[in-house]
């Protein structure tokens, strides 16, 4: 399982459906990433890969100012899991790697 690539994510959040594009890459054994959505580009923090599970932290300012924690599983070209913002309920996350057939 190699999660590098560009991912189209959909987050079913309490404020509605949010679409984002996440880019994951490995450089010298360390994982890095960015997220683009709602007019923001955000650097992912604390990116951890364990088997087919990926976790990261990010802060957003739109539509609300939130600190998000993601926990997702990658199976081939699909990603499923959740995003949590503080005490709010977890939001369902789904994604598909770009460049694959839908």
Wavefront OBJ file of the C-alpha trace (Angstrom):
o trace
v 0.000 0.000 0.000
v 1.485 3.282 -1.089
v -0.797 6.305 -0.458
v 1.255 8.847 -2.431
v -0.788 10.816 -4.917
v -3.633 13.257 -5.263
v -6.866 12.364 -3.477
v -10.342 13.838 -3.935
v -11.934 13.797 -0.475
v -15.520 14.267 0.619
v -16.197 15.036 4.286
v -19.756 14.708 5.628
v -19.459 17.403 8.320
v -22.134 18.858 10.621
v -21.946 22.074 8.523
v -22.602 20.101 5.306
v -20.578 18.230 2.712
v -17.040 19.564 2.262
v -14.875 18.653 -0.724
v -11.107 18.853 -0.524
v -8.057 17.740 -2.468
v -5.258 16.121 -0.468
v -1.787 15.548 -1.913
v 0.408 12.981 -0.131
v 4.083 12.421 -0.913
v 7.064 10.677 0.611
v 10.471 12.348 0.736
v 13.464 10.522 2.184
v 11.251 8.225 4.271
v 9.096 11.038 5.699
v 5.483 11.676 4.671
v 4.285 15.170 3.756
v 0.994 16.514 2.514
v -1.237 19.449 1.745
v -4.997 19.912 1.656
v -6.851 22.333 -0.610
v -10.463 23.304 -0.053
v -12.691 26.335 0.519
v -9.992 28.541 -1.019
v -7.305 27.468 1.472
v -4.109 25.458 1.078
v -3.085 23.851 4.355
v 0.031 21.893 5.259
v -0.791 18.606 6.990
v 0.863 18.110 10.386
v 1.875 14.979 12.284
v 1.353 12.746 9.252
v 1.675 9.110 10.349
v 1.449 5.999 8.196
v 0.947 2.634 9.935
v 0.153 -0.207 7.547
v -2.805 0.990 5.493
v -3.904 3.551 8.127
v -2.992 7.225 7.774
v -3.502 9.930 10.360
v -2.845 13.657 10.248
v -3.766 16.970 11.841
v -4.726 20.187 10.102
v -6.271 23.546 10.929
v -8.904 25.253 8.792
v -10.510 28.688 8.903
v -13.388 28.104 6.441
v -16.271 27.486 6.889
v -15.299 27.613 10.595
v -12.009 27.890 12.468
v -11.315 24.288 13.504
v -8.454 21.925 14.317
v -9.120 18.610 12.589
v -7.711 15.144 13.242
v -8.023 12.621 10.392
v -7.883 8.832 10.697
v -8.370 6.985 7.401
v -7.724 3.594 5.826
v -6.364 3.297 2.292
v -7.357 0.277 0.236
v -5.983 0.528 -3.281
v -7.345 3.762 -4.726
v -10.029 4.398 -2.093
v -9.820 6.082 1.295
v -12.394 5.782 4.106
v -12.396 6.960 7.680
v -13.210 9.941 9.824
v -12.282 13.473 10.745
v -12.804 14.849 14.230
v -12.874 18.459 15.389
v -12.580 18.755 19.153
v -15.806 17.792 20.913
v -17.866 17.736 17.729
v -19.031 14.341 16.451
v -16.722 12.579 13.998
v -17.404 13.243 10.310
v -17.300 10.513 7.671
v -14.462 10.853 5.140
v -14.324 9.130 1.759
v -11.805 9.615 -1.013
v -10.596 8.418 -4.375
v -7.093 8.708 -5.782
v -6.987 10.783 -8.973
v -5.990 9.070 -12.156
v -8.097 5.971 -11.442
v -11.333 4.803 -12.959
v -14.482 5.548 -10.970
l 1 2 3 4 5 6 7 8 9 10 11 12 13 14 15 16 17 18 19 20 21 22 23 24 25 26 27 28 29 30 31 32 33 34 35 36 37 38 39 40 41 42 43 44 45 46 47 48 49 50 51 52 53 54 55 56 57 58 59 60 61 62 63 64 65 66 67 68 69 70 71 72 73 74 75 76 77 78 79 80 81 82 83 84 85 86 87 88 89 90 91 92 93 94 95 96 97 98 99 100 101 102
